[in-house]
């Protein structure tokens, strides 16, 4: 199949409108849509075809409450690195949609999966985690194509998260994701709007 400008333009639109969403509507995500998103992750690349990502859809209210408590504690600690003025700016950001997002996904990386038979990760074992990140990014773009938003919650204690969810010892948390319909669409990233950080160009150097 030869791709055309139509495909390039569609991809550019998806990339342009992809956002790290923090504010969600509570509308449920249809099961058929979740199946399509899972199928999109199945097409993500991975080192040696190891496919190390392990996804837990967190539905139990008590587990969600523990995750939210984990975030709130971690968020308070994270704010202490800033001076008073910057700390106020930090706490003014809405840094998680954990209470509103209809879908929570905890994405772990298995550290020694049988799949892939070790190919491509002997010199760089971190390629397993990188593979999981590509699966998350694939999900992110597929969600945008479904008119859904995804938010990546990085302000969490990963060990406490693993304990809360009772995962195997060789699973490491790569991302905790909130998924759902964004409460608004905007082509300007939140951190730009809030004056926190503008984009810098990709450093791409010929050597």
N, C-alpha and C positions, 0 to 999 in steps of 0.2 A: 504494500500500500504506500503510495506516495502522498505525503501530507502537503497541504496547500496553505495559502495565506489565510484562508478561513480558519484552519486549525490554529495557526500561529496567533491570529487575532483573538480567538476564543481563549487560548491559554494565557495570553497577555492580560485579558480582562480578568481572568480568575486570579492571576498573580497580583494584579493591581488592587483587587477588592478583598484579597485575603487579609484578615485582621486577627490579632490576638484578642479575642472578644472577652470582655469582662462583665457585660450586662446582657442578661438573657430574658426572654419571655418564658413563662413556665409551660408553654404548649408542648405536649409530648411529641417525640419523634416517632413517626410511623415505623412499625417493625420492618416493613419492606425496605424502607430507606436505610435502616441499620444493616440489613442484609447486603444491600448494595455497597455500603461503606466498608463492611468487612471484606467483601470481594475486592474492593479497591486496594485494601491493605495486602491482600493475597498477591497482588501484582507488583508489590514493592521489591526493589533489588536488595540482595543481602550477600554478605561475604560467603563464598562457597555454597550458596543456596542454603545457608544454615537456618534461616528464618527463626532467629532467636527470640522474637518478640512474643510476649505472653500478655494477654489482655483480660482484665477483670472488669466487668460492668458492675459497678457498685450500686445496688438498689436498696439494701437494708438500711432503714433509717438510723439505727444505732451505729452502724459502721460509718455512715456519712457524718453523723454528729462527731465521731472521734476524729475524722479527717478534718472537719471544720475547726475543732479545738486545736488540733495539731497546727493548722495554718495560722490561727490567731496567735498562738504562742510563738511560732516561728517568725511571724510578721512583726510582732512587738520587738523581738530580739534583733531582727534585721534593721529596724529603724534606729537602733542605738549607734550605728556606725556614722550617722550624720550629725552635723551641728544643728543647733536649734532651728534655724531658718529652713535648712534643707530637710530636716526631719518633719517639719510641718508640711512641706511640699510632698514628702514621701507618703505621709499618712492621709493626705488629701486624694491620693490616687486610689481608684477602686481596683485592687490588685487581684481579685478573685470573684468568680461568679458562682461559688460553691453552693450558696443558698438557693439560687434561682434556676440554675441549669438543670434541665430535666434528665440529662444523661451524664453520669460520671464514669470515666474510663481510667483505670490504673494500668499503666503499661510498664511491664517489667522486661528485663533482658536476662535470659537464661545464660549462665556463664560457661557452660560446657555442654551444649546440646549435641545429641547424637547426629542430628541432621548436619550435613556438610562435611562430616568426617574430618574436621580440622582444617579443611582446605582454606588457605589464604589468611589464616589468623595466627600462625605460629610466631611470626615476627611482630605482629601488631594485634594482640588479643583484643584491644579496644575496638577493633573493627566490628565486633559483635554489637556493642552499644551503638556504634555509628549506623549499623544496619537497622536497628530498632528506630533510630531517629529518622531514617529515610522512610520507614513505614508510617511513622507519625506524620511526616510531611506529606506523604501521599494521601493519608486520611484527611489532612487539613485542606488540601486542594479539592479532593473529592467532596468534602462537606460544603465548601464554598459553591461548587457546581450544583449542589442540592439546595442552595439558598439557606444554608446553615452556617453558624459560626462555631469556632472552636477556640478555647482558651487553654493555654498551657500554664498550670500552676506549679511554679518552681520553688515557692516559699513553703517548703514542707520538710520535716525531718524524715529522710528516707527510711531509716531503720525503724522508726516508730510506725510509719505507714506500712511497712512490710509486716510488722508485728500485728497491727490492727487487722490486716487482711489475711494473716495466717498463711503466707506463701512459703514455698520451699526455701531452704537456706541459700541455694545457689541462684535465686532470682534477685536481681538488683533493680531498684526503681529507676526508670529512665524518664517517665513523664506521667503526671496526673492531669487528665484532660477533662474539661467541661465542654459539653456539646449541646447545641440547641439553636433555636431561632434567636438571632441577635435582637435586642430591643430597639436598635436603630442601625442603619447602614451609613457608613461614612468612608470616603476614600482617603481621609487623613488619619494616620495612626494616632491613638490616644496619647502616647508620649510626646508626639509633636504638638498636639493641641494643648497639652499641659505645660509645654515649655521645658520638658525634662531632658529630651535628647533628640536632635535631628538625625536623619540618616547621614552617614558618611559614605563616600564612594568606595566601591570595592577596590582594594589594592591589588592590581593586576600588573605585574612587572615582567618584562622580558629580560632574561639573563643569558 
